[in-house]
Amino acid sequence: MEYSKQDIDELIDKYLSGEATANEINILEQSYMKASKKISVHDVSDIDVVRINDVGIESWQGLIEKMNSNGARTLAIWQRIAVAASVVFVFGFGIYFYNQFTFRVKQGNQTLVSDVGPGGNKAYLTLGNGKRIVLSDGNSSVLAKDADVEIVKAANGQLIYATGAKKAHAPDLGYHTIETPKGGKYEITLPDGTRVWLNSASTLKYPASFVSLKERKVELKGEAYFEVAHNKAAPFRVRSAGQTIEVLGTHFNVNAYVDEDAIKTTLLEGSVKVSLNDPKDFKLLNPGEQADNSGNRLQISKVNVEQAIGWKNGDFVFKGEDVKSVMRQLARWYDVEIEYKGNVSDIGFVSTISKTKKLSEVITALQATEGVHFKIEGRRILVMP
């Protein structure tokens, strides 16, 4: 018996709601087996890929396990469905069983709703000799060894520089650079023991060894949180787009993205000196204060430090930011583009949202604020009044 597309759609709906009978599940199985045999490089229209994706790979695995058939037959069926899905994927029908997207098309009005998963531990390390290493989660390993320095990647997404016995002098190992892409973050322990958390779309350049150096100087683009190892003999300096931060040992956050209006330095512990191009033009920060560098002018204010380091603790913390500021943060973490339609309100957002949530969940929470609406289309967010 032949079943129409409408019949199959109704059976899928019943399966998803848990109401399908054993016979109806068998009909679904046979239908997709038949469709998978028809798929070729010339004809992929015989299978409703969007509806398959509604069920998802895990659901289909469960469906097949429920079949009253032997293991060999089950494996063969599963392989056919997997092959069918992979062919459809290659031809761009948007069926993503193995990544973070889910697409649903509602028949009739053809409304497209998509979702994007959160970022994670991803970065790239460039050594002094130009070698580039991809960093991610996974088993711990020794990435490189140069003179008295061993570079280790931990399984929890952390890069560690381990040094041997202290030497009075050490060879110049050059500078290393660690970069996080959009949708990435990474933690690194520098050769002097300083810990640094890098936010998305950020770059840190630093000496591969601090031995014999009279100052510990690093360069930052983007955002990072520093826990500086104390060393009175060698001040720690962070250079970012026209300003320098000098410390001996302290905890602070620097937001120096090029698409932000100002460089913001927030102190949590200890003390820091923030100076501009003229070393005589500087401000001293106390814990709980923030230096705002906009237009080569420093302004100091008391701030909520939890807001400044929310990203490092795994949260978006919004305390009155306008929609464009919020969208820039989402663009970096979810690696998406932002497009504005019409005159969007400048109303401030007040919310704390986990960065582990999918993009649609974050958008839903933000949309509770009146005067702004969002729509996700692939890797783009439309922002509308």
C-alpha positions in Angstrom: 0.0 0.0 0.0 1.3 3.5 -0.9 1.1 6.2 1.7 0.9 9.9 0.8 3.2 12.6 2.2 0.3 13.8 4.4 -0.1 10.2 5.8 3.6 10.0 6.7 3.5 13.5 8.3 0.6 12.4 10.5 2.4 9.2 11.5 5.6 11.2 12.4 3.5 13.5 14.6 2.0 10.5 16.3 5.4 9.0 16.8 6.8 12.3 18.3 3.8 12.4 20.7 4.3 8.8 21.7 1.0 7.7 20.3 2.1 5.6 17.4 1.3 1.9 17.4 3.8 -0.8 16.6 2.2 -1.2 13.2 2.4 2.6 12.5 6.1 2.6 13.5 6.7 -0.3 11.1 5.0 1.8 8.3 7.4 4.6 9.1 10.4 2.3 9.0 9.4 0.8 5.7 8.6 4.3 4.2 12.0 5.7 5.0 13.8 2.5 3.9 12.0 2.9 0.5 12.9 6.5 0.3 16.5 5.9 1.1 16.8 3.5 -1.8 15.6 6.2 -4.2 18.1 8.8 -3.2 20.7 9.6 -5.8 22.8 12.5 -6.9 20.0 13.4 -9.4 17.0 12.8 -7.2 16.8 13.7 -3.6 13.3 15.0 -3.5 11.6 11.7 -2.6 12.3 12.1 1.1 11.1 14.8 3.4 14.4 15.7 5.0 12.9 18.3 7.3 10.4 15.9 8.8 13.2 13.3 9.3 15.2 15.9 11.2 12.1 16.7 13.4 12.5 13.1 14.7 16.2 13.4 14.9 18.9 10.8 14.9 18.5 9.8 18.5 14.7 9.3 18.1 15.2 7.2 15.0 17.8 5.1 16.9 15.1 4.5 19.6 12.5 3.8 17.0 14.6 1.1 15.4 15.5 -0.5 18.7 11.7 -1.0 19.2 11.4 -3.0 16.0 10.5 -6.7 16.5 13.4 -7.9 14.3 16.8 -9.3 14.8 20.0 -7.4 15.4 21.3 -7.8 11.9 18.2 -6.4 10.3 18.1 -3.5 12.7 21.7 -2.6 11.8 21.0 -2.8 8.1 18.0 -0.5 8.5 20.0 2.0 10.6 22.8 2.0 8.0 20.4 2.7 5.2 18.8 5.7 7.1 22.3 7.0 7.9 23.4 6.8 4.3 20.2 8.5 3.2 20.7 11.3 5.6 24.3 11.8 4.6 23.4 12.1 1.0 20.8 14.7 1.7 23.3 16.6 3.9 25.8 16.7 1.1 23.3 18.3 -1.2 22.5 21.1 1.2 19.0 20.2 2.3 19.8 21.4 5.8 19.6 18.1 7.6 22.2 18.3 10.3 22.2 15.1 12.4 25.7 15.7 13.7 25.9 19.3 14.6 24.2 22.0 16.5 21.4 23.1 14.2 17.8 22.0 14.2 15.4 23.2 11.4 11.7 23.0 11.4 9.4 24.1 8.5 5.7 24.6 9.3 3.6 23.7 6.3 1.4 26.5 5.1 3.1 29.6 6.2 6.6 28.3 5.7 7.9 29.9 8.9 11.5 28.9 9.4 12.9 28.6 13.0 16.5 27.6 13.6 18.7 27.1 16.6 22.4 27.4 17.3 24.3 25.7 20.1 26.6 27.6 22.5 30.3 28.1 22.1 33.0 26.1 23.9 36.7 25.5 24.4 38.3 26.3 21.1 41.5 28.2 20.3 44.6 28.3 18.1 48.1 28.5 19.4 50.9 29.9 17.2 54.5 29.2 18.4 57.5 31.4 17.8 58.6 29.3 14.9 55.2 29.8 13.1 53.8 26.4 13.9 50.0 26.6 14.5 48.2 24.2 16.8 44.5 23.7 17.2 43.3 23.6 20.8 40.0 22.0 22.0 38.7 19.7 24.7 40.0 16.2 24.7 42.8 14.1 26.1 45.7 15.9 27.8 48.9 16.0 25.8 52.3 17.7 25.5 52.1 20.0 22.5 55.6 21.2 22.3 58.8 21.5 24.3 61.4 24.3 23.8 64.4 24.7 26.1 63.2 24.6 29.6 59.5 25.2 28.7 56.9 22.4 28.2 53.5 23.3 26.7 50.7 21.0 27.9 47.1 20.9 26.9 44.9 19.7 29.7 41.7 17.7 29.0 39.5 20.3 30.5 40.3 23.0 27.9 43.3 24.6 29.5 46.8 25.4 28.2 49.7 25.2 30.7 53.3 26.3 30.4 55.4 24.2 32.7 58.9 25.3 33.4 61.8 23.3 34.8 64.4 24.4 37.2 64.9 28.2 37.4 67.8 29.5 35.3 69.7 32.7 35.6 69.5 33.1 31.8 67.4 31.4 29.2 67.4 31.5 25.4 65.0 33.9 23.6 62.0 31.6 22.7 60.2 34.4 20.9 56.5 35.2 21.4 53.5 32.9 21.3 50.0 33.9 20.4 46.7 32.2 21.4 43.5 33.2 19.5 39.9 32.2 20.3 37.5 32.4 17.3 33.9 33.5 17.6 32.1 30.8 19.5 35.3 29.9 21.4 36.9 30.5 24.8 40.1 29.2 26.5 42.1 29.3 29.7 45.9 29.5 29.8 48.5 29.4 32.5 51.4 31.6 31.3 55.1 30.6 32.0 55.2 32.9 35.0 52.1 31.2 36.6 49.6 33.9 35.6 46.2 32.5 34.7 44.3 34.1 31.8 40.8 33.4 30.7 40.2 34.4 27.1 36.7 35.3 25.9 35.4 34.8 22.3 37.1 36.5 19.4 40.2 37.4 21.4 44.0 37.3 20.9 46.8 37.2 23.5 50.5 37.6 22.6 53.1 36.8 25.2 56.7 35.7 25.7 57.2 32.0 25.6 59.5 32.4 28.6 59.7 35.2 31.3 63.1 34.1 32.6 65.5 37.1 32.8 62.9 39.6 31.7 62.6 42.8 33.7 58.9 43.1 32.8 56.2 40.7 31.9 54.5 42.3 28.9 51.6 40.9 27.0 49.3 42.2 24.2 45.6 41.8 24.2 42.9 42.2 21.6 39.4 41.3 22.7 38.5 40.4 26.3 40.4 38.5 29.0 40.4 38.0 32.8 43.8 37.9 34.5 45.0 36.5 37.8 48.5 37.7 37.8 51.2 35.8 39.6 53.0 38.2 42.1 56.6 39.1 41.1 57.8 42.5 42.6 60.9 42.4 40.5 59.1 42.1 37.2 55.8 44.1 36.8 53.1 42.6 34.6 51.9 44.9 31.8 48.9 44.4 29.5 49.0 46.5 26.3 45.6 47.1 24.5 44.9 49.6 21.8 46.5 52.7 23.1 46.5 51.9 26.8 48.7 50.0 29.2 47.8 48.3 32.5 50.6 47.7 35.0 50.3 45.4 38.0 52.5 43.4 40.4 49.9 40.7 41.3 46.1 41.1 41.1 42.8 40.1 39.5 41.3 42.2 36.8 39.2 42.1 33.6 40.0 43.9 30.3 37.4 44.4 27.6 39.2 45.8 24.5 37.2 44.7 21.5 37.6 46.9 18.5 33.9 47.1 17.9 33.1 48.5 21.4 33.0 52.2 22.1 35.5 52.0 25.0 38.2 49.9 26.6 37.0 48.8 30.1 39.4 47.7 32.8 37.7 46.3 35.9 39.6 45.6 39.1 38.5 42.8 41.5 41.6 42.4 43.7 44.8 44.3 44.4 45.6 47.5 42.5 46.4 48.5 38.9 47.7 51.5 37.1 46.0 52.3 33.8 47.9 54.7 31.5 47.3 56.0 28.0 50.0 56.8 25.4 51.4 59.5 27.7 52.9 57.6 30.7 52.1 60.7 32.9 48.4 60.3 32.0 47.3 57.5 34.3 44.7 56.4 36.9 45.0 54.1 39.8 42.2 51.6 40.4 40.9 50.2 43.6 38.9 47.0 43.9 35.3 47.4 42.5 36.4 50.2 40.2 36.4 50.4 36.4 38.5 52.5 34.1 36.6 53.6 30.9 38.9 54.6 28.1 36.9 56.3 25.4 38.4 58.9 23.1 41.8 58.7 24.9 40.2 59.9 28.1 40.1 57.8 31.3 37.1 57.9 33.6 36.9 55.9 36.8 33.6 54.7 38.3 32.3 52.2 40.8 30.7 49.2 39.1 29.2 45.8 39.6 32.2 43.5 39.1 29.9 40.5 38.6 28.6 42.0 35.5 32.2 42.6 34.1 33.3 39.0 34.7 29.9 37.2 34.1 31.3 35.8 30.8 34.2 34.2 32.7 31.8 32.5 35.1 29.7 31.2 32.3 26.9 33.8 32.2 25.6 36.7 30.2 25.0 39.4 32.8 23.0 42.4 31.4 22.5 45.4 33.7 21.0 48.0 31.4 22.9 47.4 28.2 21.1 48.4 25.0 20.2 45.9 22.3 23.2 46.6 20.1 25.6 45.9 23.0 23.8 42.7 23.9 23.8 41.6 20.2 27.5 42.0 19.9 28.0 39.7 22.8 25.7 37.1 21.3 27.4 37.4 17.9 30.8 36.6 19.4 29.6 33.6 21.5 27.3 32.0 19.0 29.3 33.0 15.9 26.3 34.6 14.2 25.6 37.8 12.2 23.2 40.5 13.4 20.9 42.5 11.1 18.6 45.3 12.2 15.2 45.9 10.7 13.5 49.3 11.4 14.1 51.5 14.4 15.0 49.3 17.3 14.4 50.7 20.8 17.4 51.6 23.0 15.7 50.1 26.1 18.1 48.5 28.5 18.2 44.7 29.2 18.4 43.4 32.8 18.9 39.7 32.9 21.4 36.9 33.8 21.4 34.0 31.3 23.6 31.0 31.2 26.0 30.8 28.2 25.4 27.1 28.0 21.9 27.7 26.6 21.0 27.4 23.0 20.6 30.6 21.1 16.8 30.3 20.9 16.5 30.1 24.7 18.6 33.2 25.1 16.5 35.0 22.5 13.3 33.9 24.1 14.4 35.3 27.5 15.5 38.6 25.9 12.2 39.0 24.0 10.4 39.3 27.3 11.6 42.9 27.2 9.0 44.9 25.4 9.8 46.9 22.2 12.1 44.4 20.5 11.7 41.1 18.7 14.1 38.6 17.2 14.1 36.0 14.5 16.8 33.4 13.9 17.6 32.6 10.2 20.5 30.1 10.0 23.5 32.0 11.4 21.8 35.4 11.4 19.7 37.1 14.0 17.1 39.6 12.7 16.4 42.4 15.3 13.1 44.2 14.9 10.9 46.6 16.8 
